[in-house]
Amino acid sequence: MSPLFNERALRELVRDEIRKAIAEATAPDEYLTVGDAANLARVHERTIRRLIEAGKLTDFRVGRVHRVSRKELEQYMRHGWRRPQDSDELSPEEMAERAFGG
């Protein structure tokens, strides 16, 4: 009796998916200007600023320029607002910056 799947092909598929997941999880976060975030989300810059003011997106200031985490924006666009657990998605540096300002 032959199996319904090729075990070798299945193992390779699982390995590829694991590699993709690891690469995505360990990729450094990209920070977007308010304008770039608005372009990505296809909304007006004012909408991004309102989300920041409402606490639905976290902004980081670099000089006078506000920046938004691309990962956080994409999560908001996919699922609406669900704040991640600090220990799950934030690096220690990000947690310190969020707690103490930057």
C-alpha positions as CSV (number, residue, x, y, z in Angstrom):
1,M,0.0,0.0,0.0
2,S,1.5,3.3,-1.1
3,P,1.1,6.5,1.0
4,L,-1.1,9.3,-0.3
5,F,1.8,11.8,-0.1
6,N,5.4,11.9,-0.8
7,E,7.1,12.1,2.6
8,R,10.3,13.7,1.3
9,A,8.3,16.4,-0.5
10,L,6.2,17.0,2.6
11,R,9.3,17.4,4.8
12,E,10.9,19.9,2.3
13,L,7.7,21.9,2.3
14,V,7.6,22.0,6.1
15,R,11.3,23.0,6.2
16,D,10.6,25.9,3.7
17,E,7.7,27.2,5.7
18,I,9.8,27.1,8.9
19,R,12.6,29.0,7.3
20,K,10.2,31.6,6.0
21,A,8.6,32.0,9.5
22,I,12.0,32.3,11.2
23,A,13.3,34.9,8.6
24,E,10.1,36.9,9.0
25,A,10.2,36.8,12.8
26,T,13.9,37.8,13.0
27,A,13.8,40.6,10.4
28,P,14.4,44.0,11.9
29,D,11.4,46.3,12.0
30,E,11.2,49.1,9.6
31,Y,10.0,52.5,10.8
32,L,7.9,54.7,8.4
33,T,7.3,58.4,8.4
34,V,3.7,59.4,8.8
35,G,3.5,60.2,5.1
36,D,5.0,56.8,4.1
37,A,2.6,55.0,6.6
38,A,-0.3,56.9,5.1
39,N,0.7,55.9,1.6
40,L,1.1,52.2,2.6
41,A,-2.3,52.2,4.3
42,R,-3.9,54.3,1.5
43,V,-5.2,56.8,3.9
44,H,-4.6,60.5,4.6
45,E,-1.7,61.5,6.8
46,R,-4.2,63.0,9.2
47,T,-5.7,59.5,9.7
48,I,-2.3,58.1,10.8
49,R,-1.9,61.1,13.2
50,R,-5.3,60.4,14.7
51,L,-4.5,56.8,15.2
52,I,-1.3,57.8,17.0
53,E,-3.2,60.4,19.1
54,A,-5.8,57.7,20.0
55,G,-3.1,55.4,21.1
56,K,-3.9,52.8,18.4
57,L,-0.4,53.2,16.8
58,T,2.8,53.9,18.7
59,D,5.0,56.6,17.2
60,F,8.7,57.1,17.7
61,R,10.2,60.6,17.3
62,V,13.4,61.0,15.4
63,G,14.2,64.7,15.8
64,R,11.0,66.4,14.7
65,V,9.9,63.5,12.5
66,H,7.4,61.0,13.8
67,R,7.8,57.4,12.7
68,V,5.5,54.4,12.9
69,S,6.5,50.7,13.1
70,R,5.6,49.0,9.8
71,K,4.8,45.8,11.6
72,E,2.4,47.5,14.0
73,L,0.8,49.4,11.1
74,E,0.4,46.2,9.0
75,Q,-1.1,44.4,12.1
76,Y,-3.6,47.2,12.5
77,M,-4.5,47.1,8.9
78,R,-5.0,43.3,9.0
79,H,-6.8,42.9,12.4
80,G,-7.9,46.3,13.7
81,W,-6.3,47.2,17.0
82,R,-5.1,44.4,19.2
83,R,-2.1,45.5,21.2
84,P,0.5,42.8,21.3
85,Q,1.8,41.5,24.5
86,D,5.0,43.5,25.2
87,S,7.1,40.4,25.7
88,D,5.7,38.7,22.5
89,E,6.6,41.3,19.8
90,L,8.8,44.0,21.3
91,S,12.5,43.9,21.7
92,P,13.9,44.9,25.1
93,E,15.0,48.2,23.5
94,E,11.5,48.9,22.2
95,M,10.0,48.1,25.6
96,A,12.4,50.5,27.3
97,E,11.7,53.2,24.7
98,R,8.0,52.8,25.1
99,A,8.2,52.8,28.9
100,F,10.6,55.7,29.3
101,G,10.3,57.6,26.1
102,G,13.0,58.3,23.6
